[in-house]
Amino acid sequence: PADAIQLRLPPDPSLRAQAIMRVDRHIGADAIHAHLVDGETLSRLDPELPLIVTFHNQRQSWPEAIERLRELPNAFLVGCSQAVAREIESSFPQHVSRTIWNGITASQNGLKPERRAEALTLVAIANPRPQKRLPLLIDVLAELPGATLKIAGEPSSIHADAQAEVKLCREKIAAHGLESSV
């Protein structure tokens, strides 16, 4: 959208925080809402500005150094499920936290998608990260003759685990001989 500000932030947490704060000052934000931002960057933001942090994954997939949030006890923490919210409460008992559902609601109009007799197509819309478990889809695909898999998403350039996940997917695709099916 015309009013969106797209940042290509460098991997250095200090530079990332400075860039975020420049945008904050430029637009006069009342708060910062962070999602998948590492703890080092968050700890360098202006502590006077309200901070809201959304967690979309369980603890093993939280951003690096997220424990630095303990230095920001006024941050409001949001979990996308009750399980995630429980882990937030356990890890950050000094913070206020809530659950805000990250679900997809089924269509309310009662219409069902038309079933087709052709081969099955699997679709994964995800950034390649270990918590998404995309390599398992390659194994599933190998068990479904004639099926195809479409993956929409790109790996983060600053997360080595994302690059490793793409490599693992490619290795599994080659091992199963599924190059034309993915």
C-alpha positions in Angstrom: 0.0 0.0 0.0 1.0 3.6 -0.6 1.3 4.3 3.2 3.4 1.2 3.9 7.1 1.5 4.8 9.2 -1.4 3.7 12.5 -1.8 5.6 15.3 -4.1 4.6 17.0 -4.3 7.9 20.6 -5.2 8.4 21.5 -8.2 10.6 23.1 -6.0 13.3 20.6 -5.5 16.2 21.8 -2.0 16.9 21.3 -0.9 13.3 17.9 -2.7 13.2 16.7 -0.9 16.3 17.9 2.5 15.0 16.0 2.0 11.7 12.9 1.0 13.6 13.1 4.0 15.8 13.7 6.3 12.8 10.4 5.1 11.3 8.7 5.4 14.7 9.8 9.1 15.0 9.0 9.8 11.3 5.4 8.6 11.6 4.8 9.4 15.3 3.8 5.9 16.3 2.1 5.4 19.6 3.5 1.9 20.0 5.7 -0.7 18.3 4.3 -4.1 17.4 7.0 -6.6 16.9 6.7 -10.0 15.3 9.7 -12.3 14.8 12.1 -9.7 15.9 15.1 -10.9 17.9 15.6 -10.0 21.6 18.8 -8.0 21.0 17.0 -5.6 18.6 14.0 -5.3 21.0 16.2 -4.5 23.9 17.7 -1.6 22.0 14.3 0.1 21.2 13.3 3.2 23.2 11.9 1.9 26.5 9.5 4.8 26.7 7.6 3.7 23.7 5.0 0.9 24.4 6.1 -2.4 22.9 3.7 -5.2 21.9 5.4 -8.5 20.9 3.5 -11.3 19.2 4.7 -14.9 19.4 3.4 -17.2 16.7 5.4 -20.2 17.7 6.1 -22.3 20.7 9.3 -21.7 22.7 11.7 -23.8 20.6 11.1 -21.5 17.7 11.1 -18.1 19.4 13.5 -15.5 18.0 17.1 -15.4 19.2 17.8 -13.8 22.5 14.1 -13.2 23.2 14.9 -13.6 26.9 16.1 -10.0 26.7 12.4 -9.1 27.0 12.9 -9.5 30.7 14.7 -6.2 30.6 11.5 -4.6 29.2 8.8 -5.6 31.8 6.3 -3.2 30.4 6.2 -5.0 27.0 2.8 -6.5 26.3 3.2 -10.1 25.1 0.7 -11.9 22.8 0.4 -15.6 22.1 -1.4 -16.9 19.0 -2.7 -19.9 20.9 -3.3 -21.0 24.5 -0.3 -23.2 24.4 2.0 -20.4 23.2 0.4 -18.0 25.8 1.1 -20.6 28.6 4.8 -20.7 27.5 4.9 -16.9 27.5 3.5 -16.8 31.0 6.0 -19.4 32.2 9.0 -17.6 30.6 7.9 -14.0 31.3 5.8 -14.0 34.5 6.5 -10.3 35.1 4.8 -9.3 31.8 1.1 -8.9 30.9 0.2 -11.4 28.2 -2.9 -12.4 26.3 -4.0 -14.9 23.7 -5.1 -13.5 20.4 -6.1 -16.3 18.1 -4.2 -16.8 14.9 -6.7 -19.1 13.3 -8.4 -19.3 10.0 -12.2 -19.3 10.2 -14.0 -21.6 7.8 -16.3 -20.1 5.3 -19.6 -19.1 6.9 -21.5 -19.2 3.6 -21.9 -23.0 3.7 -20.3 -23.5 0.3 -17.8 -26.3 0.0 -15.0 -26.3 -2.6 -15.6 -28.5 -5.6 -13.9 -31.9 -5.4 -11.9 -32.8 -8.5 -10.9 -36.3 -9.6 -7.4 -35.2 -10.7 -4.2 -35.8 -8.7 -3.8 -34.2 -5.3 -1.9 -30.9 -4.9 -0.5 -29.9 -1.5 0.1 -26.3 -0.9 2.4 -24.9 1.9 2.4 -21.2 2.5 5.3 -20.6 4.9 8.7 -19.1 5.3 11.2 -22.0 5.4 12.1 -22.3 9.1 12.6 -25.4 11.2 9.3 -24.8 13.1 7.4 -25.1 9.8 8.7 -28.7 9.3 8.6 -28.4 5.5 10.9 -31.3 4.9 8.2 -33.6 6.3 6.0 -32.5 3.5 8.6 -33.9 1.1 8.3 -37.3 2.8 4.5 -37.1 2.7 4.7 -36.3 -1.0 6.9 -39.3 -1.6 4.1 -41.5 -0.3 1.4 -40.0 -2.6 1.9 -41.1 -6.2 1.1 -38.4 -8.7 0.7 -35.7 -6.1 2.4 -32.3 -6.3 3.6 -29.9 -3.7 3.6 -26.1 -4.1 5.6 -24.1 -1.5 5.0 -20.4 -1.3 7.4 -18.5 0.9 11.0 -17.4 1.0 13.7 -17.9 3.6 14.9 -15.0 5.7 18.3 -13.8 4.6 19.4 -13.2 8.2 18.5 -16.6 9.6 20.9 -19.4 8.9 18.4 -21.9 10.0 16.1 -20.8 7.2 18.8 -21.3 4.6 19.6 -24.7 6.2 15.9 -25.7 5.9 15.8 -24.9 2.2 18.9 -27.0 1.7 17.3 -29.9 3.6 14.2 -29.6 1.5 16.2 -29.7 -1.7 18.2 -32.7 -0.5 15.0 -34.6 0.3 13.5 -33.7 -3.0 16.5 -35.1 -4.8 16.7 -38.2 -2.6 13.0 -39.0 -3.4 13.4 -38.1 -7.1 10.6 -35.5 -6.8 12.2 -32.6 -8.7 9.2 -32.4 -11.1 6.6 -32.7 -8.3 7.7 -29.7 -6.1 
